[in-house]
């Protein structure tokens, strides 16, 4: 029983999977935040271009 508990404490496979899950979650969060910011910047850029050309674009 003592060996079983010692082996359980030394086993780090579950911890590694959790770490990879956390890293993947943080990467997904960064991508989502970047995509939102990129979309806003693109919309503003196209609106600015349309204003300079004189084209009217409807507001969403």
C-alpha positions in Angstrom: 0.0 0.0 0.0 2.9 2.3 0.8 4.4 1.8 -2.7 1.1 2.4 -4.3 0.7 5.8 -2.6 4.3 6.7 -3.4 3.8 5.8 -7.1 0.6 7.8 -7.2 2.3 10.9 -5.8 5.2 10.6 -8.3 2.9 10.2 -11.3 2.8 13.5 -13.2 0.9 12.4 -16.3 -2.4 14.1 -15.2 -0.6 17.3 -14.2 1.0 17.5 -17.7 -2.4 17.1 -19.4 -3.9 19.8 -17.2 -1.0 22.1 -18.1 -1.5 21.5 -21.8 -5.2 22.2 -21.4 -4.5 25.5 -19.6 -2.0 26.5 -22.3 -4.5 25.7 -25.1 -7.2 27.7 -23.3 -4.9 30.7 -23.0 -4.0 30.5 -26.6 -7.7 30.3 -27.6 -8.5 33.3 -25.4 -5.7 35.3 -27.0 -6.9 34.4 -30.5 -10.5 35.4 -29.7 -9.4 38.7 -28.3 -7.2 39.4 -31.3 -9.9 38.5 -33.7 -12.4 40.9 -32.1 -9.8 43.7 -32.2 -8.9 42.9 -35.8 -12.5 43.0 -36.8 -13.1 46.4 -35.2 -9.9 47.8 -36.9 -11.0 46.4 -40.3 -14.4 47.9 -40.0 -13.0 51.3 -39.0 -10.5 51.2 -41.8 -13.1 50.3 -44.5 -15.4 53.1 -43.1 -12.5 55.6 -43.3 -11.8 54.5 -46.9 -15.5 54.7 -47.8 -15.6 58.2 -46.3 -12.6 59.4 -48.3 -14.0 57.9 -51.6 -17.5 59.3 -50.8 -19.4 56.1 -50.6 -22.1 55.7 -48.0 -22.1 52.5 -46.0 -25.0 51.6 -43.8 -24.3 51.4 -40.0 -24.6 47.8 -38.7 
